[in-house]
């Protein structure tokens, strides 16, 4: 049972989908100070992305888009992708990735922290 739980945690690590990789590359190309791209997936299927620098500060404008669509959804047009509708979020790091401690500090600054059960 313990191995199943561990396997589920490993597979739960979020990574960029193929459809997101081109957008990430474009954002990084226009953001020379970017060491990663924050990827926020909303419940509606829209995505928000922005580059982040070594201090956890924005290194690009926030881009909001929807795969295979000409426009973002009406709800996102109203509330600009409100954080209450976030389904998943993570940072796609540029290689070589920063040290683990720096990644944790940046992630906490950009995405916040979540209490962990004891």
Buried (B, 14 or more C-beta within 10 A) or exposed (E): EEEEEEEEEEEEEEEBEEEBEEBBEBBBEEBEEBBBBBBBBBEBBBBBBBBBBEEBEBBBEBBBBBEEEEEBBEBBEEEEBEEEBBEEBBBBBBEEEBEEEBBEBBBEEBBEEEEEEE
